[in-house]
Amino acid sequence: MFKKFIFTIFAGFLFFTFTNTAYLQPNSNTNTNSSNTTVSEDNNRTNVQPVVENPRVKVIRDGLKSIADGSKELSGWCLLIIAASIAVIVKTSNFSPPKGKGIRSMYLLFIPGWLFLIISMYEGNFVARRFMAAALTSKLETLQEIGVAVNIDFASQLLMFQIGLIFFIIWLLIYLIWWTYYYEPKSEK
C-alpha cells in the first residue's frame, strides 16, 4: 500500500514534469524582491504584483513533502522497533528461553536488524536534508535533481527498513516455535 502511494506520487511528478509546458514566467523587465512579489517599473510608478509560482515547481514540492513525511514516519518506526527489541532483551519474564540449550542465540538476530534499521534512519536523514534544500530554491532543474536524489534516498531507506524487519521476523518465528513446542512453565514454589 505504501509503495503504491510513493509510486503514484513519483508517477505524478514525472507526468507533470514532462507534459506540462504551459507555465507563467515573469517579463524580462521585472525583478523579484524579498516579499515574494514582482515589481515592475514603468513611467516612474511601481506596480506590485504577486509572483505566480510555476505549477511544475509546486507539484515537485508537494511530492518532496510527501516523501519527506513518509521518511520521517519510517524513521519513527525504526526507533520504535529498536526500543521494543531492547526491552525484549532486558525484560525479566518467565518466557525467556533457558540458558543452557543454545536457543538464546536467536537474540543475536537483533544485531543485524538493528544495523539495518540504523542505516535506514541514516538514509532518512538525507531525505530530510534534501527536502530542506528544495525549500531554498525555485529553479525547476535544481528541484528535479533534488527530486531524483530524494527518490533514490527514500528507496534506499525503505529497502534497509525491510531488510532489518526480516531479521526481526525470523527471530519472532524462532521464538514462536520455541514457545509453542519447547516452553515449559516454571512451577511456582
N, C-alpha and C positions, 0 to 999 in steps of 0.2 A: 504494500500500500504506500509506504513512504517513498520507495524507489519510483513508483509511478508518479507520485506528486512531484518529485525532483525532476524526473524526465519530462513531465508536462511543462514545468517552469522553463527548463532549458530549451525544449522544442519551441515554446512561445518566444523565448529570447531570440533564437535563431530565425524564426519566421519573421518577426518584426525587424530584425537587423537586416535581413537580405531582401525583404519585399517592400518595406515602407520607405519610399524616397521622397514623399511629399511632406517636408517639414519647413518651418519658417526659419529664416536666417535674418539677422539684423542687416540694415543697409550699411554700405561701406562708410557713410558719413556719420555714423553713430558710434558712441562709445558706452561702455558699461561702467557704472560707478559701484561703490560698495554696498548700496542698499538694494541691489537686485532690480534696478530699473535702468532703462535705456534713456539716455539724454541726447536729444537731437537739437543742434543749434542751427537755426536758420533765421535770418533777419534780426539778429540780436535778441531773440526771445528763446526761452527754454521750454520745451515740451517734455514732460516726464511721462514715459510710457512703461508699463511693466514688461519685463523680458519674458518672451514666450519660450519656454523650455522645449527643446527638441523632444518629440514624442518617443523617439527611439531611446534617448537617454533615460527617460522616465521608465520605460519598460525594463531596461537593463538594471537601473537602480532598484526597481521593485523585485526583480529576480534575485539580485545580490542580497537584498534584505531577507528574502525568504530562505535563501541558502544559509545566510549567517544565523538566522533564528534556528534553523534545523541543526546547524553545527553546535550552537550553544546548548540546545536540548540534548544532543548526543553527548557532549562533554559532561553535562549533569548526570546522565545515566552512567557514564564511566565512573564518576566519583561515587555514585551510589553503589555500584557493583563492587568497587574496591572496598568501600567501608563495610558493606554487608559480608564480604568474604573474610575480612579481618575479624569481624565479630564472630563468624563461624569458628574460626581457629581459636579465638580467645575464650569463647564461651565455656562454661562449666555445666555440662549436661550429662545425663545418663545415656545419651545417644551417641557418644563418641566411640569409635572403634577401639578395640583393645590394643595395647602397645606391642605385644609380642608377636602378632600374627602377620605383620608386614602390610596390613591393609591401610595403615595410616600413611603410607607413601602416596596414596591418592591425593593427599593435600599438596603434594609437590606440583600438581597440575595448576595450582593457583599462580605459581611464579611466572610461567609464560603468559598466562591470562592477564596478569597484572601488567606485564611488559607491553603487551599489545594494546591494552586499554590506555596506558600512559602515552604510547606513541599516537594513539587516536586523539587524545587530548592535545598533544603537541601539534598535530596537523590542524586541529580546530583552532589553535592559536593563529596559524597562518591565515585561515579563512577570516577570522575577526580582524586581523591587521589589514588584509587586502580590502575588506569592506570599508574600514575607516579611510583607507587611501582613496577609494572610489568616491567618498564624500568630498574629497578635496579637489576633484577635477570635474570639468564639464565637457572635456574633449571626448567625442564619440569613439575615436580609435583607441584612446587610452582606456576607456571604460570597457571596450570589447576585449582588450588584452587582459584587463583585470578579471573580467567575467570568465574568460577561458581558464585563467590561473585558479580562480576560486572554485570553479567546477572540478578541476583536477585535484585540488587540495581536499575538497569535500568528498570526492570519490575515494581518495586515499584514506581519509578519516573513517568513512563508513566501512571500508574493507578491513582496516585494523580493528575496528569495533567488532565486526562479525567474526574475525579470526579469534579475538580474545574470548568472545562468547562461546566459541566451540570448545575451548578448554574447560570452561565452567560447566557446560552441558555434559561433557564427558565425565567430569567429577561428579555431577549430580546423578548420572546413570550408574556409576560405580557405587555411589553411596546408597542409592535406592536398592540395588541388587544386594548389597551387604545387609541393609536394614530389613529387607524382605526375607532373605534366606538364612542369614547367619547371626542376626541380632538375638541375643538372649538377655532379657531384662534382669537387672541386678535385683536380687531379693533384699528386701528391707530387713534390717536387723532389729 
